[in-house]
C-alpha cells in the first residue's frame, strides 16, 4: 500500500465518520464542529489531488465563513424543542419503505461504486509543471467559463441588494 | 520501495521536524520577550518602571511568569462543555502559530514554500476565529459568550478588509507565493510595496490589529464590560495558551506585513552571516508600533468598530484594489 492511498483512506474514513456523527448528534454546536472536521479533511483531499488553490479557498470560504455563519445561526435561534425530537422515524412501515428505496438505488449503482478507484496522481486536464494551479484555474475561469462566472457575480450582487433592501424596510418600520 | 529512498524520506522528515522545532522555539522566545517588551514600553510611556525585580532590569520576568502560570491549579468550572472547553485554546494556538511556517525569513529559508502561501495564511486567520467563538460558547458563561460573539463578528468583518488590501499586493506581484512577492518587490523601482501601496498598508495594519483583538479594537476582551471576554473562565495553562496565541498572532501578522509591504529580508546593504537581520529589524519596528498603539489610543465603541470596518476600510481597500488593477492594465 502506498503513502498516497493510506492518506486517502485516512481522510475518507474521517470524513464519513464525522458526517455520520454530525447527522446523529443532538447538540447543534457539535454538529457544526463535526461538519468543520469534515470540511477540513475535504480540503486535504483536494490537496492530495494537487489543487492547492482550491484547498485554500475551501478553508477560507467554507470553514472560515459559511460555518461561522452556521454557528451564529445556531447561537441566535432557540433550539431547545428541536433537540428533544426523535431523530429516527418511529413508524415501522414508513421507515421500511425508505430503507427499501435507498437500498434499491444503492444496489443499482453498486457496480459503478465498486469500479471507482482512487487514481494517483489524479487526472487533471492541464499541465501543472508548466504553470501553477492558480494560473490554470484563472485562465479557465476567464476564458471558457466567463459567462457562468459573470452570471454568478450578478446573482451575488442581487443577493447583496436584497439584504440592503430588507434592512431598509426594517429601519423604516422600526 | 528501495531502502535508499526510504532513508531519504526518513532523513528529510527528521530534518523538517528539527527545522519546525527551531522555528517554533524561536517564535516562543519572541513571544516571551514580546510580553516583556510590551510591559516595559508601556511602563515607559506611562512614566512607570515596569518589571524590574527578576534578573537584571527584569529580563527574566517572562520565565518567572511562565513558571507561575504552569504552577497554578488548572481549574475547570463545573458547567462547561468539556471537549470544546479543552480544544478551543488549542485551535487558537495552532491557527496563530502555523502561519510562521509560511513566512520566508530570508531568501533561502522558508519552512513550507507553497504556491498559495498568502491564501493559506488568510485561511489560518479565518480558522482562528473558531478558537474564540468556541471558548466563548464552551465556557457556559454570559460574559464569555458575549465576548465570543463580538470577537467572531469583528474577526469576520476585518478579514474582508485585510484580504482586499493583500489582494492589491498580489495584483502587483502577480503571485500568491510569499517568496515570489518579495522577489517581485525587489524588482520594482522603490524596492518595497509600501510606497505605491500606502493605502493598502494602512488598511492592512488597522485590520491586523483588529484581527489580533488588540487595543484599540480589543472589544472581545473589554475589561470594563466583559471582565476578560471570551477567556474569563480559563485558568493556568489554558489561559496562557490564549495569551500565547494572541502574541503569536501579532508576530505572524507583522511578519506578513514585512513580507508583503516592506520588502521581506532585503535591506539597504547586506549584513554578512546574518541574512535575516533586516527582516527582524522591520519585524521589531512593527511590533513596537503595535505596543505603541496600545499605549496611546483609547478603545473604540462596538458600533464605531463595525462602522470603521464596513464603511471605511472595506470601501477604501476596494477602491485601492480597483486603482491598482487599472494601473496594472495601463502600465
Interface residues (C-beta under 8 A of the other chain):
Chain A: X29 X33 X36 X52 X53 X55 X56 X57 X59 X60 X63 X64 X65 X68 X71 X72 X75 X132 X133 X134
Chain B: X81 X84 X114 X115 X116 X119 X120 X122 X123 X126 X127 X129 X130 X133 X134 X137 X145 X149 X152 X156 X159 X176
